[in-house]
Amino acid sequence: MTRALVSLALANVATAWPQIMNRQAVPPIAPFPDYPGLPNQALYDKFDPVAQLVSVHGDHEYRDPGPNDIRGPCPGLNAAANHNYLPRNGIATYETVNTGLWEAFGLDQTATQFLQQTTTFFDGDPLSQKWSIGYASHDVAALGPLGETLLGTPTGICAYGHLKSEGDASITRGDFLAPDMNSNCASYPVFYNELLELSNKRANGLITASVLAEHQHNRKLYSIANNPNYFSPAFAGVAFTPAAHTFVWALMANHSAENPRGFLEHSVLDDFFSYKVQPDGSRKYVYGKERIPENWYRRSQQNPWTLVDIVLGVASQCLAFPSTCKVGGNTGSVNSFDGVDLGDISGGLVNALEDLQDPARLGCFISQNIQAEAPSSLEKIFDGVLLKQALSLVDKKLVPALAGLGSCPNMPPGKGVNQYAAKYPGARARSGGPRAETAKDSNGYPKDAPK
């Protein structure tokens, strides 16, 4: 990969969206691997129909969420809650994240610990080790409603949790500050159908890792061309959103003796994303009713999805579609994307997009950014003695969970969003609005979700 090729790819961002609208190919700079992650992901050939069958009966039977149950932007978390692999009320805890996501999806503890601690520090309460998989909830804070009145409310990952553990240009959700289709918790059929159409063109109707990588590229181009407030910060934009696309293949694919490494059909994705095929062939989305299909076999726990696999998948995205890994955003009008100097925000740890194609440097960049962001997130929720206690947990809880990102000796401190994003209107989602507002109607249905 040469710097000239990467520069050419970035220059094409301004003109690629019309290609998408005309359904023309937008080829990757380098092929995205069929089986991203560690080499064993492409070699694993075992299948155990007893061990890999995921229970959807008894304690894990599907139930619609009740009026006080919380669901959010992640279909995997929603499905896990609807089947009691996570608490049905939608409040994730340390224990349930580590056990439930392993049992349901084969997500390794290096990955669940990373998910648990980053989301707890950004969107939850590190004192209680709880977080909401959707909107803000009084059940998260260690001090309960009284503490929230005195201090602040953990946001959850919907609404004002935006741009931390969830970002613009997601698989099917909207950009939080877009002019329309702006629920970052509800799925929009137009984006879902684009993914299915792309799979028909590229993979004979299968949702593959490379299809999802291209879909991520297309979604970012769409946001740049349609959302004047589009913003991609270092963690949510560069790491979490691409990783979420790869998660769909890695964690939702079905497995069989013929396909031990997994295959993902439209019908399985429909269940996981809460879409129903209508008599006319269209698909209808229903908020919060994601489910694990009957007769669905997870990835083998002998071949789990680890934090290293996640980093390697993101690095592959940066190599195949470099523009998806740019930090920055539109400056108040569409197609006004202005990038951030990576060397400036990383203290020289990374200086160009090519650096993010190196998994070791990418892992350190993600670790650096998370540690730079954590204090400002905590300051919005805690004060005084509690803030001091919460900050002390950064080294005790958060930093150990980042160890799987790699060894980063002499890593400079880096800059958080508050230090580099003043000119981006889309960055304001991090700090505005009624943080305790659940944005639900009388039936418990999010007001900003499409009906």
C-alpha angles and dihedrals in degrees: 000000000000129000088240092059092049091048090051091051092052092048089055092061092083093056103032099082094072086054090057092049088052089046093239121151120271099196122208119246088233127011115270108232119255088225109029121196131046118359092257089067089071094042106043110117108167128107129185111189092194100046096040100046107106115219117238095170137076110012088002100050115135116261128177111245113262125234092270097041118106127226128174149171100309113082092196093055091044092051091047090053094046088055096041096248083120120027110287090231090066096242107130119209134192093256098044095047092053096045104029099050090046092052095043102038112008091247106166121236092246086063097039091049090051091048092045098050100039092048092044092052095042103036108008141039117286090195093061094028089226133125138173120246088212135006127003116288136192088221092072103061117088090221095044124217093333091059091048091053091052098039126006142293126259103243105219115217097286127082108348091017084075121130095023111071092358132038150179121293095034123168097272106340125100131250107262096228098035118127091245139359085041106149106118089194103049128068122241116215093216091065093041092051091049088057092050092047091050090052090053091053099042107030111018092261099316120125101230132178091253092050090054091048091054091045089055090052091050093047092054091049089050092052093049090050097044111026117065087193098052111143133177115193123194099263108027094036105036101032114016102043096048089043090053090056091053090046089064091063097034097048106025101044115112118233134214142162088267092046107030092161091054143258128216121208128188093250092057092047089049090060094045093047096041098245125145124201110235127215090260091054096255122123126239123204122216118195118246100357099110113148144184108247124243113261092018119155119203126214112284116270085224085066104035128174106253138188089256089055089052093053092046090051092052091047088053089053090052090051097045097040108015095180091066089067097056118121113220138057151215116309100220103305133064118269091019096116112163119186129221122238102252092201091056097051094041099043089239095310088121124010107175141023090258088066090063090058087068106083093210094054092040091054092051091047091053091047092048093050095047091052091048092051100044099078095052091048091052093047089062091059109030138046139184116349093000092054090051090050092048093048090052088061092062091079095034100046113008103043095050089053088056094056091096089064088073143260112306110181118191091006111178116234098251128202131280126223092264088062100050110022106067093116094053114087090198091065091067090080087080096068112021139085137032101318094196094049110119093194093215131139125227091280093055092254116137111255092219095052121102113251 
